[in-house]
Amino acid sequence: MRVLAIDYGMSRTGIATSDGLGLIASPYKVLPSRNYEKLLTAVGETVAEVAPDRVILGYPGRTDGAKSEMCLRVERFRDELKSRFGFEAELVDEKYTTVIASQMLHAGGIKAKDQRKNIDAAAAAVLLQGYLDSHK
């Protein structure tokens, strides 16, 4: 089962995909997010290109359980994707995925200042791998 993960952000949105067996997550691409309409189109095209069996969307829940402004934006994004493209995106807790991705990139020899172009797709891969591991 192929799964696609979206890590929505205000500046950049990271995309990750799994292998066909749904075992291993890999960073796929980073999309610019500043133009919301272009982002929606690009995500729709990416979903059509990858043809996943399931789509997950990182949900930035707070540690105190309250909904942040970003939670509301992610919910709106999910609803817009369903309305325009007809697919469901499951909301999945993304707490600490960017921190973990940054640590992994750093361990791989990529300095913090050089991570900007990769961090969002890496965070989506961390989100996706956690999802895959919990659904075995």
N, CA, C and O of each residue as an XYZ file, in Angstrom:
544
protein
N       0.833     -1.168      0.000
C       0.000      0.000      0.000
C       0.887      1.245      0.000
O       1.689      1.438      0.914
N       0.746      2.075     -1.011
C       1.524      3.311     -1.117
C       0.794      4.430     -0.366
O      -0.404      4.649     -0.550
N       1.551      5.128      0.482
C       1.005      6.231      1.271
C       1.800      7.491      0.935
O       3.020      7.445      0.777
N       1.100      8.602      0.828
C       1.719      9.892      0.589
C       1.474     10.767      1.810
O       0.352     10.833      2.312
N       2.509     11.436      2.287
C       2.397     12.326      3.452
C       2.633     13.764      3.026
O       3.501     14.054      2.202
N       1.844     14.653      3.600
C       1.959     16.083      3.330
C       2.244     16.787      4.658
O       1.502     16.627      5.627
N       3.312     17.557      4.689
C       3.644     18.378      5.852
C       3.430     19.831      5.435
O       4.349     20.493      4.955
N       2.206     20.315      5.625
C       1.812     21.651      5.180
C       2.476     22.724      6.027
O       2.502     22.647      7.255
N       3.007     23.718      5.347
C       3.606     24.848      6.038
C       3.280     26.135      5.313
O       2.876     26.113      4.150
N       3.450     27.239      5.982
C       3.112     28.540      5.406
C       4.108     28.971      4.323
O       3.734     29.701      3.404
N       5.350     28.539      4.415
C       6.359     28.889      3.405
C       6.620     27.756      2.437
O       6.725     27.963      1.228
N       6.723     26.545      2.990
C       7.017     25.359      2.174
C       6.195     24.187      2.681
O       5.868     24.102      3.864
N       5.868     23.289      1.769
C       5.122     22.082      2.114
C       5.938     20.879      1.669
O       6.288     20.745      0.497
N       6.234     20.004      2.630
C       7.017     18.816      2.332
C       6.117     17.650      1.953
O       5.028     17.478      2.499
N       6.596     16.861      1.011
C       5.880     15.672      0.549
C       6.809     14.471      0.694
O       7.994     14.548      0.366
N       6.268     13.372      1.183
C       7.015     12.115      1.284
C       6.116     10.994      0.782
O       4.890     11.103      0.821
N       6.725      9.933      0.316
C       5.971      8.772     -0.151
C       6.563      7.510      0.457
O       7.716      7.473      0.887
N       5.737      6.492      0.473
C       6.231      5.188      0.927
C       6.504      4.320     -0.296
O       6.095      4.634     -1.414
N       7.202      3.229     -0.048
C       7.361      2.229     -1.096
C       6.010      1.544     -1.302
O       5.076      1.772     -0.533
N       5.905      0.725     -2.314
C       4.648      0.063     -2.641
C       4.121     -0.866     -1.564
O       2.923     -1.142     -1.520
N       4.994     -1.352     -0.698
C       4.567     -2.238      0.383
C       4.149     -1.472      1.633
O       3.626     -2.059      2.580
N       4.376     -0.180      1.634
C       4.018      0.623      2.795
C       4.931      0.385      3.981
O       4.488      0.423      5.129
N       6.214      0.140      3.708
C       7.172     -0.144      4.784
C       8.166      0.980      5.024
O       8.532      1.257      6.166
N       8.608      1.634      3.942
C       9.688      2.609      4.041
C       9.243      3.952      3.474
O       8.735      4.029      2.355
N       9.441      5.006      4.258
C       9.116      6.370      3.834
C      10.363      7.044      3.266
O      11.476      6.843      3.751
N      10.147      7.846      2.226
C      11.235      8.612      1.623
C      10.761     10.027      1.315
O       9.619     10.225      0.902
N      11.637     11.015      1.516
C      11.281     12.371      1.098
C      11.018     12.368     -0.405
O      11.698     11.665     -1.153
N      10.049     13.138     -0.845
C       9.704     13.162     -2.271
C       9.997     14.525     -2.892
O      10.743     14.619     -3.867
N       9.407     15.586     -2.325
C       9.667     16.929     -2.845
C       9.183     17.971     -1.863
O       8.472     17.674     -0.903
N       9.586     19.196     -2.128
C       9.144     20.352     -1.359
C       8.452     21.305     -2.326
O       8.974     21.620     -3.395
N       7.267     21.754     -1.927
C       6.495     22.685     -2.749
C       6.433     24.039     -2.050
O       6.248     24.099     -0.835
N       6.587     25.134     -2.810
C       6.414     26.453     -2.194
C       4.950     26.642     -1.790
O       4.044     26.221     -2.508
N       4.726     27.274     -0.642
C       3.367     27.404     -0.111
C       2.833     28.830     -0.082
O       1.669     29.037      0.259
N       3.627     29.787     -0.420
C       3.187     31.179     -0.279
C       1.968     31.502     -1.138
O       1.140     32.324     -0.745
N       1.845     30.871     -2.297
C       0.664     31.057     -3.141
C      -0.240     29.842     -2.916
O       0.024     28.758     -3.437
N      -1.294     30.030     -2.145
C      -2.175     28.937     -1.722
C      -2.797     28.207     -2.913
O      -2.860     26.977     -2.919
N      -3.251     28.947     -3.911
C      -3.890     28.326     -5.086
C      -2.905     27.448     -5.852
O      -3.241     26.338     -6.265
N      -1.690     27.952     -6.037
C      -0.668     27.163     -6.739
C      -0.294     25.925     -5.935
O      -0.043     24.860     -6.499
N      -0.259     26.076     -4.609
C       0.051     24.932     -3.761
C      -1.022     23.857     -3.893
O      -0.700     22.679     -4.050
N      -2.278     24.243     -3.832
C      -3.361     23.263     -3.974
C      -3.250     22.522     -5.299
O      -3.393     21.300     -5.347
N      -2.996     23.260     -6.369
C      -2.846     22.639     -7.688
C      -1.666     21.677     -7.700
O      -1.777     20.562     -8.209
N      -0.537     22.104     -7.140
C       0.666     21.259     -7.124
C       0.452     19.999     -6.297
O       0.922     18.927     -6.680
N      -0.249     20.105     -5.172
C      -0.534     18.925     -4.353
C      -1.463     17.987     -5.114
O      -1.250     16.775     -5.116
N      -2.485     18.530     -5.757
C      -3.385     17.702     -6.560
C      -2.638     16.970     -7.665
O      -2.886     15.789     -7.906
N      -1.733     17.657     -8.330
C      -0.919     17.028     -9.388
C      -0.003     15.958     -8.814
O       0.193     14.909     -9.428
N       0.557     16.219     -7.641
C       1.455     15.248     -7.008
C       0.691     13.990     -6.610
O       1.181     12.878     -6.806
N      -0.491     14.158     -6.060
C      -1.307     12.995     -5.690
C      -1.657     12.189     -6.936
O      -1.612     10.960     -6.904
N      -2.005     12.858     -8.031
C      -2.311     12.150     -9.278
C      -1.075     11.423     -9.811
O      -1.179     10.308    -10.323
N       0.081     12.051     -9.691
C       1.348     11.483    -10.162
C       1.748     10.242     -9.359
O       2.147      9.231     -9.935
N       1.643     10.320     -8.050
C       2.070      9.225     -7.172
C       1.007      8.129     -7.097
O       1.340      6.954     -6.943
N      -0.261      8.504     -7.203
C      -1.399      7.577     -7.108
C      -1.345      6.734     -5.829
O      -1.320      5.505     -5.893
N      -1.327      7.396     -4.672
C      -1.255      6.650     -3.411
C      -2.588      5.997     -3.061
O      -3.647      6.409     -3.534
N      -2.508      4.973     -2.224
C      -3.716      4.341     -1.700
C      -4.291      5.147     -0.545
O      -5.482      5.064     -0.245
N      -3.425      5.933      0.104
C      -3.846      6.729      1.259
C      -2.995      8.000      1.299
O      -1.826      8.001      0.916
N      -3.618      9.076      1.773
C      -2.914     10.348      1.956
C      -3.050     10.738      3.419
O      -4.138     10.692      3.993
N      -1.918     11.125      4.016
C      -1.963     11.631      5.385
C      -1.463     13.073      5.374
O      -0.666     13.474      4.526
N      -1.953     13.828      6.333
C      -1.622     15.243      6.430
C      -1.186     15.525      7.861
O      -1.918     15.249      8.811
N       0.013     16.076      8.003
C       0.524     16.387      9.333
C      -0.358     17.388     10.051
O      -0.735     18.420      9.497
N      -0.684     17.063     11.303
C      -1.556     17.903     12.113
C      -0.760     18.424     13.302
O      -0.326     17.643     14.149
N      -0.566     19.743     13.371
C       0.315     20.323     14.391
C      -0.362     20.525     15.739
O      -0.478     21.653     16.217
N      -0.805     19.448     16.342
C      -1.442     19.552     17.651
C      -0.494     20.129     18.682
O       0.722     19.961     18.587
N      -1.047     20.799     19.651
C      -0.250     21.372     20.731
C      -0.136     20.364     21.866
O      -0.980     19.481     22.018
N       0.902     20.507     22.647
C       1.102     19.580     23.768
C       0.017     19.720     24.828
O      -0.223     18.775     25.579
N      -0.649     20.882     24.911
C      -1.723     21.060     25.890
C      -3.089     20.640     25.339
O      -4.100     20.746     26.034
N      -3.118     20.164     24.089
C      -4.360     19.678     23.501
C      -5.223     20.743     22.844
O      -6.202     20.409     22.176
N      -4.888     22.005     23.017
C      -5.670     23.091     22.411
C      -5.367     23.184     20.917
O      -4.300     22.773     20.461
N      -6.326     23.734     20.160
C      -6.132     23.933     18.725
C      -5.455     25.276     18.494
O      -5.867     26.308     19.025
N      -4.419     25.229     17.696
C      -3.714     26.455     17.332
C      -4.288     26.996     16.027
O      -5.103     26.342     15.377
N      -3.863     28.172     15.660
C      -4.254     28.752     14.368
C      -3.800     27.840     13.233
O      -4.509     27.683     12.238
N      -2.622     27.240     13.380
C      -2.119     26.354     12.329
C      -2.991     25.108     12.203
O      -3.168     24.598     11.097
N      -3.536     24.611     13.301
C      -4.459     23.470     13.240
C      -5.651     23.812     12.346
O      -6.068     23.008     11.512
N      -6.182     25.002     12.531
C      -7.326     25.438     11.730
C      -6.955     25.565     10.254
O      -7.750     25.229      9.376
N      -5.747     26.051      9.990
C      -5.281     26.158      8.598
C      -5.133     24.775      7.956
O      -5.494     24.579      6.795
N      -4.603     23.827      8.718
C      -4.436     22.462      8.197
C      -5.805     21.836      7.926
O      -5.986     21.175      6.903
N      -6.756     22.030      8.815
C      -8.103     21.504      8.601
C      -8.731     22.111      7.348
O      -9.372     21.412      6.564
N      -8.542     23.414      7.168
C      -9.058     24.073      5.954
C      -8.395     23.500      4.705
O      -9.063     23.252      3.701
N      -7.076     23.290      4.769
C      -6.323     22.728      3.650
C      -6.849     21.335      3.307
O      -7.068     21.015      2.139
N      -7.048     20.510      4.336
C      -7.601     19.159      4.136
C      -8.964     19.231      3.459
O      -9.220     18.505      2.499
N      -9.832     20.099      3.950
C     -11.173     20.227      3.385
C     -11.131     20.710      1.939
O     -11.923     20.267      1.107
N     -10.213     21.610      1.646
C     -10.068     22.129      0.280
C      -9.566     21.039     -0.657
O     -10.028     20.947     -1.794
N      -8.631     20.213     -0.201
C      -8.137     19.104     -1.032
C      -9.270     18.135     -1.363
O      -9.389     17.676     -2.499
N     -10.100     17.827     -0.366
C     -11.222     16.915     -0.604
C     -12.214     17.531     -1.577
O     -12.692     16.856     -2.488
N     -12.523     18.788     -1.393
C     -13.486     19.478     -2.245
C     -13.012     19.543     -3.697
O     -13.790     19.305     -4.621
N     -11.754     19.860     -3.887
C     -11.234     20.038     -5.251
C     -10.846     18.741     -5.938
O     -11.057     18.583     -7.141
N     -10.282     17.815     -5.180
C      -9.699     16.626     -5.812
C     -10.364     15.317     -5.406
O     -10.088     14.269     -5.991
N     -11.232     15.376     -4.413
C     -12.024     14.211     -4.063
C     -11.337     13.154     -3.226
O     -11.869     12.051     -3.097
N     -10.188     13.436     -2.655
C      -9.551     12.429     -1.804
C      -9.551     12.876     -0.350
O      -9.512     14.066     -0.040
N      -9.596     11.890      0.524
C      -9.536     12.129      1.968
C      -8.075     12.179      2.393
O      -7.263     11.377      1.932
N      -7.749     13.099      3.253
C      -6.416     13.153      3.858
C      -6.602     12.975      5.361
O      -7.259     13.781      6.020
N      -6.023     11.923      5.880
C      -6.131     11.627      7.305
C      -5.177     12.529      8.093
O      -3.994     12.623      7.765
N      -5.689     13.186      9.124
C      -4.856     14.036      9.963
C      -4.049     13.170     10.931
O      -4.603     12.319     11.627
N      -2.735     13.397     10.966
C      -1.822     12.612     11.795
C      -0.935     13.578     12.580
O      -0.381     14.522     12.016
N      -0.806     13.335     13.879
C      -0.005     14.187     14.750
C       1.422     14.312     14.228
O       2.096     13.313     13.976
N       1.866     15.543     14.071
C       3.214     15.779     13.541
C       4.148     16.427     14.556
O       5.184     16.974     14.177
N       3.801     16.375     15.829
C       4.663     16.998     16.834
C       6.095     16.478     16.719
O       6.333     15.273     16.642
N       7.020     17.401     16.709
C       8.464     17.139     16.753
C       9.042     16.549     15.466
O      10.226     16.212     15.444
N       8.261     16.410     14.396
C       8.811     15.805     13.173
C       9.925     16.661     12.574
O      10.921     16.123     12.089
N       9.773     17.977     12.601
C      10.816     18.835     12.038
C      12.081     18.769     12.881
O      13.186     18.783     12.338
N      11.939     18.699     14.188
C      13.107     18.581     15.074
C      13.836     17.268     14.800
O      15.063     17.246     14.695
N      13.092     16.191     14.685
C      13.692     14.880     14.415
C      14.365     14.874     13.051
O      15.476     14.365     12.902
N      13.688     15.444     12.050
C      14.268     15.499     10.706
C      15.560     16.312     10.706
O      16.534     15.929     10.058
N      15.572     17.424     11.423
C      16.772     18.256     11.508
C      17.918     17.491     12.163
O      19.059     17.569     11.707
N      17.621     16.760     13.218
C      18.654     15.957     13.886
C      19.195     14.880     12.947
O      20.397     14.614     12.926
N      18.312     14.268     12.178
C      18.749     13.225     11.244
C      19.618     13.816     10.131
O      20.641     13.235      9.768
N      19.215     14.966      9.590
C      20.014     15.610      8.552
C      21.373     16.038      9.111
O      22.399     15.895      8.446
N      21.369     16.560     10.330
C      22.625     16.957     10.975
C      23.539     15.742     11.165
O      24.743     15.814     10.920
N      22.952     14.632     11.602
C      23.735     13.399     11.773
C      24.302     12.919     10.439
O      25.346     12.268     10.394
N      23.604     13.247      9.359
C      24.072     12.888      8.024
C      25.068     13.884      7.449
O      25.483     13.757      6.298
N      25.455     14.882      8.254
C      26.480     15.824      7.828
C      25.946     17.097      7.188
O      26.724     17.878      6.641
N      24.657     17.319      7.242
C      24.080     18.532      6.654
C      23.908     19.563      7.759
O      23.163     19.351      8.716
N      24.599     20.669      7.615
C      24.552     21.732      8.622
C      23.186     22.410      8.607
O      22.481     22.386      7.597
N      22.823     23.009      9.728
C      21.510     23.642      9.894
C      21.218     24.647      8.795
O      20.098     24.682      8.285
N      22.193     25.466      8.415
C      21.946     26.486      7.394
C      21.711     25.884      6.009
O      21.133     26.541      5.144
N      22.148     24.656      5.790
C      21.960     23.993      4.494
C      20.728     23.094      4.461
O      20.436     22.486      3.432
N      20.005     23.004      5.569
C      18.857     22.099      5.655
C      17.580     22.677      5.060
O      16.646     21.930      4.770
N      17.522     23.976      4.876
C      16.279     24.648      4.492
C      15.595     24.002      3.282
O      14.376     23.831      3.289
N      16.353     23.644      2.249
C      15.731     23.105      1.038
C      15.262     21.655      1.198
O      14.487     21.166      0.375
N      15.720     20.968      2.241
C      15.373     19.554      2.428
C      14.509     19.261      3.642
O      13.866     18.213      3.705
N      14.485     20.163      4.595
C      13.900     19.856      5.902
C      12.415     19.514      5.825
O      11.954     18.641      6.561
N      11.662     20.170      4.963
C      10.216     19.940      4.928
C       9.875     18.554      4.378
O       8.979     17.889      4.898
N      10.574     18.113      3.338
C      10.347     16.766      2.813
C      10.855     15.723      3.810
O      10.257     14.657      3.955
N      11.957     16.031      4.496
C      12.477     15.110      5.514
C      11.498     14.994      6.675
O      11.293     13.902      7.205
N      10.889     16.117      7.077
C       9.897     16.084      8.159
C       8.671     15.270      7.721
O       8.101     14.531      8.523
N       8.271     15.402      6.466
C       7.148     14.602      5.952
C       7.505     13.119      5.984
O       6.650     12.280      6.265
N       8.763     12.794      5.697
C       9.201     11.390      5.738
C       9.200     10.858      7.172
O       8.841      9.703      7.402
N       9.598     11.685      8.133
C       9.552     11.279      9.546
C       8.100     11.025      9.954
O       7.797     10.018     10.594
N       7.211     11.937      9.581
C       5.779     11.774      9.851
C       5.268     10.469      9.252
O       4.581      9.695      9.918
N       5.610     10.236      7.998
C       5.134      9.051      7.291
C       5.706      7.763      7.883
O       4.983      6.778      8.034
N       6.997      7.764      8.217
C       7.586      6.543      8.777
C       6.934      6.191     10.101
O       6.680      5.018     10.375
N       6.660      7.200     10.928
C       5.957      6.946     12.179
C       4.575      6.365     11.936
O       4.138      5.462     12.648
N       3.895      6.885     10.932
C       2.572      6.383     10.578
C       2.656      4.930     10.100
O       1.876      4.081     10.531
N       3.600      4.659      9.217
C       3.754      3.298      8.684
C       4.090      2.317      9.806
O       3.523      1.225      9.870
N       4.998      2.700     10.676
C       5.417      1.829     11.781
C       4.249      1.521     12.721
O       4.160      0.424     13.273
N       3.368      2.487     12.896
C       2.230      2.275     13.820
C       1.078      1.518     13.167
O       0.128      1.134     13.849
N       1.149      1.302     11.865
C       0.075      0.601     11.147
C       0.531     -0.719     10.543
O      -0.059     -1.185      9.568
N       1.547     -1.315     11.092
C       2.023     -2.613     10.577
C       1.138     -3.725     11.057
O       1.375     -4.888     10.731
